[in-house]
């Protein structure tokens, strides 16, 4: 017996989530290495600002500034790609 596997239509319900994933991956790839690592520590691993500052040898205000700039860059990219935030 042959089984057919149906994939969601590119124009269907999964278009936006997949698009967001690819856009997010592109965003991460464009960040400088240290800024990407700080971003991931905070928003993937949920590390505290103080833990990130200690780990990288930065002040807490520098970490906050880096995160703010990264979020703005992500927001700008998502807006450019047509995603609503």
C-alpha positions in Angstrom: 0.0 0.0 0.0 1.3 3.4 -1.0 1.2 6.3 1.5 0.9 9.9 0.3 2.3 12.5 2.5 0.8 15.9 2.2 2.8 19.0 2.9 1.2 22.3 3.7 0.7 24.6 0.8 3.4 27.3 0.7 0.5 29.8 0.4 -1.4 28.2 3.3 -1.5 28.5 7.0 2.2 27.8 7.6 3.6 30.5 5.3 4.0 33.2 7.9 5.5 31.1 10.7 8.1 29.6 8.3 8.8 33.0 6.9 9.4 34.3 10.3 11.8 31.5 11.1 13.9 32.1 8.0 13.9 35.8 8.7 14.9 35.2 12.2 17.8 32.9 11.1 18.9 35.6 8.7 18.8 38.2 11.4 21.0 36.0 13.7 23.5 35.3 10.9 23.8 39.1 10.2 24.7 39.9 13.8 28.3 40.2 14.9 29.3 37.1 16.8 29.4 38.6 20.3 26.2 40.5 19.8 24.5 37.2 18.6 25.8 35.3 21.6 24.6 38.0 24.0 21.2 38.0 22.2 20.9 34.2 22.5 22.0 34.1 26.1 19.2 36.5 27.0 16.4 35.3 24.8 17.1 31.7 24.1 18.7 30.6 27.4 16.9 33.3 29.5 20.2 34.3 31.3 19.9 37.4 33.5 21.5 40.7 32.4 24.0 40.4 35.3 24.9 36.9 34.4 25.5 37.9 30.7 27.6 40.9 31.8 29.8 38.7 34.0 30.2 36.0 31.4 31.3 38.5 28.7 33.1 41.0 31.0 30.8 43.8 30.1 28.9 46.3 32.2 25.2 45.7 32.6 24.5 48.9 30.8 26.5 47.7 27.8 24.5 44.4 27.7 21.3 46.3 27.9 22.4 48.6 25.0 23.5 45.6 22.9 20.1 43.9 23.5 18.2 47.1 22.7 20.1 47.6 19.4 19.6 43.9 18.5 15.9 44.1 19.2 15.6 47.2 17.0 17.5 45.5 14.2 15.1 42.5 14.4 12.1 44.7 14.5 13.3 46.7 11.5 14.0 43.5 9.5 10.6 42.0 10.4 8.9 45.2 9.3 10.9 45.3 6.1 9.8 41.7 5.4 6.2 42.6 5.9 5.6 41.0 9.3 3.4 42.8 11.8 4.7 43.1 15.3 
